[in-house]
Amino acid sequence: MRILVVGSGGREHALIETLAQSDQVSGLYAAPGNPGTAQVGTNVGVSATDLDGLADFAQAESIDLTLVGPERPLVDGIVDRFEEEGLSIVGPTQEAARLEGSKAFADQFMARHDIPTASFRVFDAAGYADASAYLDDAGAPIVVKADGLAGGKGSFVCSTTEEAHDALDRIMQERAFGAAGDRVVIEEKMDGEEVSV
């Protein structure tokens, strides 16, 4: 089986390392990969966000299965693009990936479907003053999040109202996360362990 792993981080390195142990794998490729993936597979000079380039590579190299590590290509629709070409890929469709790509969408989805989650409010760029006033009313501890993908850096667990205002300013005023901060989600802080599945 010939497998393409999309991404360039430690997650992709771990996938390639594990896949390399299988006798059923005859070819391993990482796009774009990293020095670690190059030790066990072949790095490909195609960006993880170049969906057409990735699909073209998968077709040209008769890739049997593609695995996607980073969130950005999923949110951009890589699964839909591959499925259009009849290519096998593991991951959510672009519509389903909205749960990862937008914290506001995920919270609203959970509220709509009675899935327990922290209480939250969503504010867009024009609502900065309202978001600031909400922080004063809600108090701390509280969580302030950039709505979009921010490379795992856009969520702030704030112990004080001052920290919460600093986070809000960083996201909405300083634009530290660019378009990912066009909206902000403010949530109650819940105690417990975070689990990703």
C-alpha positions in Angstrom: 0.0 0.0 0.0 1.3 3.5 -1.0 0.4 6.1 1.6 0.7 9.9 1.5 0.7 11.8 4.8 -0.1 15.5 4.5 1.7 17.9 6.9 5.1 18.8 8.3 4.8 18.5 12.1 5.5 16.0 14.8 2.1 14.4 14.3 3.0 13.5 10.8 6.4 12.2 11.8 4.7 9.9 14.4 2.2 8.7 11.7 5.0 7.9 9.2 7.1 6.2 11.9 4.2 3.9 12.8 3.1 3.2 9.3 6.7 2.3 8.3 6.5 -0.7 10.7 3.8 -2.4 8.6 4.6 -5.0 6.1 1.6 -3.9 4.0 3.1 -0.5 3.3 5.2 -0.3 0.2 5.7 3.4 -0.1 5.5 6.3 2.3 5.3 10.0 1.3 5.0 13.2 3.3 3.9 16.5 1.9 5.8 18.6 2.6 7.2 16.5 5.4 10.2 17.4 7.7 13.7 16.0 8.5 12.2 13.2 10.6 9.7 12.0 7.9 12.6 12.0 5.4 14.4 9.4 7.5 11.6 6.9 7.0 9.7 8.0 3.9 10.0 10.4 1.0 9.3 14.1 1.4 7.4 15.7 -1.4 7.8 19.4 -2.4 4.0 20.1 -2.2 2.6 22.4 0.4 -0.1 21.0 2.8 -2.4 23.8 1.6 -1.9 23.1 -2.2 -5.0 20.9 -2.6 -4.7 20.6 -6.4 -1.0 19.8 -6.1 -1.6 17.1 -3.5 -4.4 15.5 -5.6 -2.2 15.6 -8.7 0.6 13.9 -6.8 -1.7 11.2 -5.3 -2.9 10.4 -8.8 0.5 10.5 -10.5 2.0 8.2 -7.8 -1.0 5.9 -7.5 -1.4 6.6 -3.8 -3.7 4.1 -2.1 -4.5 6.2 1.0 -3.9 9.8 2.1 -3.9 10.8 5.8 -4.1 14.4 6.8 -2.4 15.8 10.0 -3.0 19.5 10.1 -6.4 21.2 10.4 -5.9 23.8 7.7 -6.2 21.5 4.6 -9.2 19.8 6.2 -10.9 23.2 6.7 -9.9 24.2 3.2 -11.7 21.1 1.8 -8.9 18.5 0.9 -11.3 15.6 1.6 -13.9 17.0 -0.8 -11.2 17.6 -3.5 -9.8 14.1 -3.2 -13.2 12.5 -3.2 -14.0 14.4 -6.4 -11.1 12.6 -8.0 -11.9 9.2 -6.6 -8.9 9.2 -4.3 -9.0 7.5 -0.9 -8.4 9.9 2.0 -9.2 9.8 5.8 -10.7 13.0 7.3 -13.8 15.0 7.6 -15.4 16.9 4.7 -15.1 20.6 4.6 -18.5 21.1 6.1 -17.7 18.7 9.0 -14.3 20.3 9.5 -16.1 23.6 10.4 -16.4 22.0 13.9 -12.6 22.4 14.1 -12.2 25.5 12.0 -14.6 27.7 13.9 -15.0 27.7 17.7 -18.2 29.8 17.4 -19.7 27.2 14.9 -18.7 24.3 17.2 -20.3 26.0 20.3 -23.4 27.0 18.4 -23.7 23.4 17.0 -23.4 21.9 20.5 -26.0 24.4 21.8 -28.4 23.6 18.9 -28.1 19.8 19.5 -28.2 20.0 23.3 -24.6 18.7 23.7 -23.3 19.9 27.0 -20.6 22.6 26.7 -19.5 25.7 28.5 -21.8 28.7 28.4 -20.4 31.1 25.7 -20.9 34.4 23.8 -19.7 35.2 20.3 -18.6 38.7 19.3 -17.6 39.9 15.8 -15.1 42.6 15.1 -17.7 45.4 15.4 -18.6 44.1 18.8 -15.3 44.8 20.6 -16.9 47.2 23.1 -19.7 44.7 23.8 -17.1 41.9 24.3 -15.1 44.1 26.7 -18.2 45.0 28.7 -19.2 41.3 28.8 -15.8 40.4 30.3 -16.3 43.0 33.0 -19.8 41.5 33.8 -18.7 37.9 33.6 -15.6 38.2 35.7 -12.8 35.6 36.0 -11.8 32.9 35.5 -12.9 33.0 31.9 -11.7 31.7 28.5 -11.2 34.0 25.5 -10.7 32.4 22.1 -10.0 33.5 18.5 -12.8 31.9 16.4 -10.7 30.5 13.6 -7.6 28.4 13.3 -4.7 30.0 15.2 -2.1 27.2 15.3 -3.1 26.1 18.8 -2.2 29.5 20.1 -5.6 31.4 20.0 -7.2 30.2 23.3 -6.5 32.0 26.5 -7.5 30.7 29.9 -7.6 33.9 32.0 -7.4 33.9 35.8 -8.2 37.6 36.1 -10.3 40.1 34.2 -7.2 42.0 33.3 -5.8 38.9 31.6 -9.1 38.5 29.8 -8.9 42.1 28.5 -5.3 41.6 27.4 -6.4 38.4 25.5 -9.3 40.2 23.9 -7.0 43.1 22.8 -4.4 40.7 21.4 -7.0 38.9 19.3 -9.3 41.8 18.2 -7.2 44.9 18.4 -3.6 43.8 17.7 -4.9 41.1 15.2 -2.3 38.6 16.5 -4.1 35.8 14.7 -5.2 37.7 11.6 -8.6 36.7 10.2 -8.8 33.9 12.8 -9.6 36.8 15.2 -12.4 38.3 13.2 -14.7 36.9 15.8 -14.0 36.0 19.4 -15.7 33.4 21.6 -15.8 34.0 25.4 -16.6 31.0 27.4 -17.0 30.1 31.1 -13.9 28.3 32.4 -14.6 24.6 33.1 -12.4 22.6 35.4 -11.3 19.2 34.4 -9.0 17.5 31.9 -9.1 18.3 28.2 -9.5 15.3 25.9 -9.1 15.1 22.1 -10.6 12.1 20.3 
